[in-house]
Amino acid sequence: MTQIDWSKTKFRASSWSNLLAEPQSKADKEAGLLGVTCEKELIKIYNWEKYGRKVDLTGKQIEKGNVCEPVSIALYSFVEDKNYTKNDTKLENEWFTGHPDLFLGDDIYHAEEVDDIKTRWSMESFTPKLIEKVDPSEIAQMNVYYSLTGATKGAIVNTLVSAPAYMVEEAKYYALKKLNAATEYSPEAIETMLEIEKNMTFEDISEFERVIKTPVPRNDDLIEKMKSKVSAFRDWLAWFDEKHMNQYQKV
């Protein structure tokens, strides 16, 4: 197994909400210990860095987000009347790694704005974003992006775009099986198919009603706080690796 120099480990933008989790007890905080949630995230990082293993997120919502991202970016660009560009570059600096979804500017290294785009599955998961606050995980992630790019502003951009046709047909297929209707032309089956199509396609709604943009201010104090924790996280990973490797005496 290749020896890893943990002193050079860099931490992904998506990890920071868990890495910032503090210990629950005052005594543990005063002792400088890491929180349980933080340690669990570090173990995930360990598993990936040392063994190349990670838990992949799957599901229809994730699939739609990946497949429909270009459509979402086009919709957002149209509504904002600006030319947002999909970012294909994974970025890193001394402390962080990250992959912003899109940017505004000449290139990702000279971006004036970076955004994280969320293609929502349904109307029910989209419209509440109009009044919901950006959660701490998104704030941490966006500020890592600011550190990586130098951008001074950005946002969480929620979009509502139609699911691709194959996903609509797949949903109809499984609904029809579950319905156990006499034929696909029965009134009950037809009504169900129409309902599925209506709940998965949204071109009948104005483009300007299908984008919700929530700005996330750049917070340099938070960026510095995250940077200041990196050394302790690297030390913890080195300790954990030594503990793992020395669990049994080698012959």
Secondary structure, 3 states (H helix, E strand, C coil): CCCCCHHHCCEEHHHHHHHCCCCCCHHHHHCCCCCHHHHHHHHHHHHHHHHCCCCCCCCHHHHHHHHHHHHHHHHHHHHHCCCCEECCCCEECCCEEECCCEEEECCHHHEEEEEEEEECCCHHHHHHHHCCCCCHHHHHHHHHHHHHHCCCEEEEEEECCCCCHHHHHHHHHHHHHHHCCCCCCCHHHHHHHHHHHHHHCCCCCCHHHCEEEEECCCCHHHHHHHHHHHHHHHHHHHHHHHHHHCCCCCC
